[in-house]
Amino acid sequence: MDIHQLSVLFEERQDRLLMRVNTRDAQEIRLWLTRRIALKLIAPLELTITKMESRNASISLADAHSQALLVELRQDEFLQKADLKTPYSSQDKSLPLGPEPLLVTEITLNIQGDKGVQMVFKDAGNSAPEARNCQLHLQPQLVHGLLHLLQKAVTNARWADTGTRSDAAQADGHGVDDGTPGPQKPGRTYTH
């Protein structure tokens, strides 16, 4: 599955984040991320970026402060190059998981060297005999994009203070929407 676009936006009525993945072969994956799952996902994504970037740069970062600085530096580099302006395209897409988004109850992250990350999203609470799941392979720039979109959506949702860079960015006004939640507020999209 060749990922073309990612979108994460706050759906006020559902009080969840809707993550959409648009592929180059005209498929769309839809996932519901609850507040609990979304907030728990940010730190592992940051750690994943740190591990990927440390491997790529052949450096070892022992302390958390150095790791956080590396993530911030790489995120800033990513944002300078990223296409965050192209609107998300949902026209004429097949929905391999069906029209209803998968309600994510578990996420597994596996770093696959410099190839990126394999993410497995599961709905383990489903009453079906086997849990519904979805596997995505994200190249490093897509991991950066997902982290950025997730942080912005959490900020727009006005969920609890997460201690992420998005909180600091909101305080100094860099690259953050005005925070008005609701369906009328457009989500951000990362196009790869």
C-alpha positions in Angstrom: 0.0 0.0 0.0 1.6 3.2 -1.2 0.5 6.1 1.0 -0.2 9.4 -0.7 -1.9 11.5 2.0 -2.6 11.5 5.7 -5.3 13.5 7.5 -6.0 13.7 11.2 -8.9 15.9 12.3 -11.0 16.4 15.4 -14.6 15.3 15.0 -16.4 17.2 17.7 -19.6 15.2 17.6 -17.8 11.9 18.0 -15.2 13.5 20.4 -12.6 11.5 18.5 -9.9 12.0 15.9 -10.6 10.7 12.4 -7.4 9.5 10.8 -7.7 9.0 7.1 -5.0 7.5 4.8 -5.3 8.0 1.1 -3.2 5.6 -1.1 -1.9 6.0 -4.6 -4.0 3.0 -5.7 -7.3 4.8 -4.8 -8.0 3.3 -1.4 -8.9 5.1 1.8 -8.3 3.7 5.3 -10.4 5.4 8.0 -9.5 5.0 11.7 -11.1 6.5 14.9 -8.6 7.5 17.5 -10.0 8.1 20.9 -8.6 10.6 23.3 -6.8 7.9 25.3 -5.3 6.3 22.2 -4.2 9.6 20.6 -2.5 10.9 23.7 -0.8 7.6 24.3 0.5 7.5 20.7 2.4 10.8 20.7 5.3 9.8 23.0 5.9 6.5 21.2 5.9 8.3 17.8 8.4 10.8 19.2 10.6 7.9 20.5 10.3 6.2 17.1 11.5 9.3 15.3 14.4 9.6 17.8 15.4 5.9 17.2 15.1 6.2 13.4 17.0 9.5 13.3 19.7 8.2 15.7 20.2 5.2 13.4 20.4 7.3 10.3 22.8 9.8 11.9 24.9 7.0 13.6 24.7 8.8 16.9 23.7 7.6 20.4 21.6 9.9 22.5 21.7 8.8 26.2 19.6 11.5 27.8 16.0 12.5 27.2 16.8 16.1 26.6 19.1 15.3 23.7 16.5 13.0 22.3 13.8 15.7 22.5 16.1 18.2 20.7 16.8 15.7 17.9 13.1 15.1 17.4 12.4 18.9 17.4 15.2 19.5 14.9 14.0 16.7 12.6 10.4 17.9 12.9 11.4 21.4 12.0 13.3 20.1 8.9 10.3 18.0 7.9 7.9 21.0 8.2 10.1 23.1 6.0 9.8 20.5 3.2 6.3 19.1 3.8 3.3 19.7 1.6 0.6 20.6 4.2 -1.4 22.8 1.9 -2.8 20.3 -0.7 -6.4 19.5 0.3 -7.1 15.9 1.3 -8.7 14.0 -1.6 -11.5 11.6 -0.8 -13.1 11.3 -4.2 -13.8 7.9 -5.7 -11.9 5.8 -3.2 -12.5 2.2 -2.3 -12.8 1.5 1.4 -11.1 -1.8 2.2 -12.1 -1.6 5.9 -15.7 -0.6 5.0 -17.5 2.7 5.3 -17.3 2.9 9.1 -13.9 3.8 10.5 -12.1 1.2 12.5 -12.3 2.1 16.2 -8.6 1.7 17.3 -8.1 0.0 20.7 -4.5 -1.1 20.2 -1.5 0.1 18.2 1.8 -1.7 17.6 4.8 0.1 16.3 7.7 -1.8 14.7 10.8 0.1 13.5 12.0 -1.5 10.3 15.4 0.1 10.0 15.7 2.9 7.5 12.6 1.6 5.7 10.4 3.3 8.3 7.8 1.9 10.6 5.1 -0.7 10.5 2.0 0.3 12.4 -0.7 -2.1 13.2 -4.0 -0.6 14.3 -6.5 -3.1 16.0 -10.0 -3.0 17.1 -9.6 -5.7 19.8 -12.9 -4.8 21.5 -14.9 -5.9 18.5 -17.2 -8.8 19.2 -16.1 -10.6 16.0 -14.0 -13.8 16.5 -11.0 -12.1 15.1 -10.1 -8.5 15.8 -10.3 -6.1 12.8 -6.9 -4.6 12.0 -5.0 -2.5 9.6 -1.3 -2.5 8.8 0.4 0.5 7.5 4.0 0.9 6.5 5.2 4.5 7.0 8.4 5.8 5.6 10.3 8.1 8.0 8.8 11.3 6.5 5.3 9.9 6.9 6.0 9.2 10.6 7.0 12.9 11.0 3.8 13.8 9.1 1.6 11.7 11.3 3.2 13.1 14.5 2.7 16.6 13.3 -1.0 16.0 12.3 -1.7 14.2 15.5 -0.2 17.0 17.7 -2.3 19.6 15.8 -5.5 17.6 16.1 -5.0 17.1 19.8 -4.4 20.8 20.2 -7.6 21.6 18.1 -9.5 19.1 20.3 -8.4 21.0 23.4 -7.7 17.7 25.1 -5.5 17.6 28.2 -2.0 19.2 28.2 0.1 16.6 26.5 3.5 18.2 27.2 4.3 17.9 23.5 5.9 20.4 21.2 2.5 21.5 20.0 1.9 23.1 23.4 5.0 25.1 23.1 4.2 26.1 19.6 0.8 27.2 20.6 2.3 29.4 23.3 4.6 31.1 20.9 2.1 31.2 18.0 4.2 29.2 15.4 2.2 27.2 12.9 -0.9 26.5 15.0 -4.5 27.1 14.1 -6.6 29.3 16.3 -7.8 26.1 18.2 -11.5 26.5 17.4 -12.9 23.0 17.6 -15.7 21.7 15.5 -16.6 20.2 12.1 -16.4 23.6 10.4 -12.7 23.8 11.1 -10.6 22.2 8.3 -8.2 19.5 9.2 -4.6 19.4 8.1 -3.4 17.1 5.5 0.1 15.8 4.8 0.6 14.9 1.1 3.6 12.6 0.3 
